[in-house]
Amino acid sequence: MSPWFRYYWFNTSTLMSLIAAVILPILAAYESYQHDTASLQ
């Protein structure tokens, strides 16, 4: 495995974990928000 590939793979996995850490709580909050508005009506 060449160094640039390892570097690229490391960056991609780091980016994926950052994206997951940002998107997953937003999705969870959006889901609960939709349930709240549905139960209010």
Residue, then its C-alpha position, 0 to 999 in steps of 0.5 A: m500500500s503506497p503512502w498516498f493511498r494510506y493518507y487518503w484512506f485515513n483522511t476519508s475515514t476521518l471525514m466520514s466519522l466527522i460527517a457521521a458525528v454531525i449528521l446523526p444527531i441532526l437526523a435524530a433531532y429532526e425525527s423527534y421534532q417531527h414526532d412532536t409536531a405530529s403529536l401536537q396536531 
